[in-house]
């Protein structure tokens, strides 16, 4: 065998071995340093030798192997990105690394990025944008620092709701998301890194997972039924007229499958079961107003004498955006400052926040002037207002009566009641600290109230009587169908199907 042949065979063997070693990630040879003689260098040397020495067939084989190596080499230069992470411990000596693990959970198992954005320039999501949440978290709840707020938001998200967003965030430590304590710690570190500093201080979970699991096991079984029959209920009961589901054709514009219901834009339900458990689905049908998805709530507000009735698109601490529809079907969006909302007379001071009141103006019996402020909290007997920079608590019973007068030009006047009724010639009120006399001949309506306030009540457009019109069997089957909507394509319902048996 000639020397030239031996060199050819040796170069071929070197090329194959170095290629396999590179793909397998073997240590460098003969010097264990990737910076000196990595297998990629040996492979390139072998490729050059083979192209020079071999004939056309072997050159083609060498070139093909070199192309495969090139793609593998380029792929190795691309940073690995994966949303899958299995946390068994956190190394708090490197908080930034913990935050990176939290980002993987945030975008992966936690499914947080499905609703939240971390970019102010991105289109609004279903839930608040989390840009600079590491700083902003400390401003959400008085007396609560950033980490405490984030902990509460992860475990008990309904305790505090960002204005404009309903109770739509699931408790992520529960199924189906079921984040572990380590995963939640990592996510909190990631959120703190958004504009703030990461606090590695350990914390105890504010819940007892064992007790919750025991309580859940003791609950009565959820409704179960036939998903295929439930799909038919979804269409026949007009759910498809407002809600979209992948694979089920929605009615054409202007058409409806049930004339009893108004067609509105409602959330897409194609992945509803991927983010929520069965009890959420059950509650959404039986009591639709408890949790309203942001951007889909119905609202009626009055600002500067004009009434806006439509959908609440967004809300922050200063303004709201309401989408209305004209008589010819054209949609319009209106930005309304909360300070521009008209004060409404309040006859009953019970459950003010539940009724949507944002502010309150009242006059305590021991005061000469009315007090106005943002409603902070309330009990059955008292209400706490933010007046200026401090919170003040007032009795709901020890307040002076107010009267609202409406003249024939629909102009309202609100003041502290002094004397007079519509049966008298005059009504006397104190308005802006001055006693004013109004001729009842010029007054169309007079209403006695205890206070006044700006109101923003968001309701669900879903008919409240919807659960009543369905049989138990229909509800059972509908729930079973909704529980299958995890993002997989649904099959279209046949046009002709048998009637659903009802109990």
Secondary structure, 3 states (H helix, E strand, C coil): CCHHHHHHHHHHHHHHHHHHHHHHCCCCCCCCCHHHHCHHHHHHHHHHHHHHHCCHHHHHHHHHHHHHHHHHHHHHHCCCCCCCCCCCCCCCCCHHHHHHHHHHHHHCCCCHHHCCCCCCCCCCCCCCCCCCHHHHHHHCCCCCCHHHHHHHHHHCCCCCCCCCCCCCCCCCCCCCCCCCHHHHHHHHHHHHCCCCCCCCCCCCCCCCHHHHHHHHHHCCCCCCCCHHHHHHHHHHCCHHHHCCECCECCCCCCCCCCCCCCCCCCCCCCCHHHHCCHHHHHHHHHCCCCCCCCCCEEEEEEECCEEEEEEEEEECCCEEEEEEECCCCCEEEEEEEHHHECEEEECCCCCCCCCCECEEEECECCCCCCEEEEEEEECCCEEEEEECCEEEEEECCCECCEEEEEECCCCEEEEEEEECCCCCCEEEEEECCEEEEEEHHHEEEEEEECEEEEECCEEECCCCCHHHHCCHHHHHHHHHHHCCCCCCCCCCCCCCCCCCCCC
